[in-house]
Amino acid sequence: MSEYTPLSTHAATAQIVNATDQGMLLRTGSAALTASVGSPTSRHDHRWTTRKWEVAPDHVGAWIAESDFGTAPAVTRALHDAVDAGFLTYLPQHTAAEAERECAAFLKRRFAWDVPVERVHLVADVVEGLRVMLRNFAAPGQPVVVPTPCYAPFLSTPRKLGRAVIEVPSVQADGRWQLDLDGIERALSGGGVLVLCNPHNPLGQVMREAEMVLLAEVVDRTGSRVFSDEIHAPVVYAGAHHIPYASTSEIAAQHTVTATATSKGWNIPGLKAAQLILTSDADQQLWVERDIVPSQNGSILGAIGAIAAYRDSAEWLDETIQRFDRNRRLLTELLRVHAPHARYHEPEATYLAWIDLSAYDLPSRPAEYLAQHARVVTSEGADSGVGYEKWVRFNFAMAPELLTRAVESLGRALASRPLAER
Ligand SMILES: Cc1ncc(COP(=O)(O)O)c(C=O)c1O
């Protein structure tokens, strides 16, 4: 695995370039976190500026959930081969079927979850999977219940489809975030769809089996459904253990639609091939009868990427998790030193950190303040639900040198503010 060239070498050209394992140059932003590094952007080739780095000049992109660490060599090779062969057509059925097989095999190897391959279905992406679920497998008119904080599109997507959304804030107890099961039961009292996220974005927590068992009872009692977004399941740190919600009981299996993908673990969200897993017999029957999402709707390169990721790239994934892990620990240390009043639980999964800045007297949109004053672009907590206006989500999937500079800069911007009155 290639290492990053020290930041100082790049300072001359005022950019940090991530030499990924493929030797490809991905533009990952300028190093101008300090005044000594000027504004360089006009000299750059912008072709390889990723979405995360589409930020103002001299700002660090720490917002959208993509990583600066590229993808696995086997994925890159498979994509090159496909392009060289002109394999850029509609998605052939045999390729879709192979991706579905490799997904099922990965779920079995990694999580001991035995899913019949015919229950795995390609869809363009996980958010599209949520739309498919709401349009086809959820009673019309019922609300969507979202434990918060949450991934922002869990709130916006159902609303765009005309669904009422009920936010149920999770509670902090014993150093963990826990679902408010009573609140969820009240919100689901007339039936509805609960959107679960496990491992959790933005909290970085991995759900414990006992909590899932209690949740399944609530969902079952209220005759509701679950959409279980498990897109982050490949990125779990040692010590935590991902258990697919639908695998916890037959009752859970029958009320759940699970979504997963290679897009986070292997950093290929642009390829568009997520997987829906239909453990409910009724859902599966409807899917087949109505041809709900024809298999050629996925992307051919997405399916090729998913096959190579699931089948050939476990070692790369584990090495990359170790890289994230080092950053996770570095971030804890950096926040302790540079932002001592920020509150943060080290995540058990994902490369996202959910940071409580309520101890600082900040303007109403802290991420905006930090972008302006620290030149670090994070995600606004308010997007994750009502009550999280003083939080930000920080993506730490970046070179450690850059992470260090970013948090030092955040620390300076925070230190320039008074502490909030308690
Ligand atoms: C929890 C969660 N679900 C879904 C997505 C988006 O996935 P997709 O691009 O497959 O829609 C993300 C991306 O950050 C995410 O964090």
The ligand as a Gaussian input file, in Angstrom:
#p B3LYP/6-31G(d) Opt

LIG

0 1
 C      -26.163000       5.609000       5.541000
 C      -26.056000       5.922000       4.089000
 N      -26.976000       5.460000       3.238000
 C      -26.925000       5.731000       1.934000
 C      -25.915000       6.495000       1.414000
 C      -25.913000       6.795000      -0.042000
 O      -25.759000       5.632000      -0.729000
 P      -26.041000       5.575000      -2.272000
 O      -25.052000       6.448000      -2.917000
 O      -25.893000       4.125000      -2.588000
 O      -27.455000       6.051000      -2.425000
 C      -24.925000       6.990000       2.251000
 C      -23.855000       7.835000       1.716000
 O      -23.206000       8.524000       2.428000
 C      -24.996000       6.689000       3.621000
 O      -24.073000       7.124000       4.469000

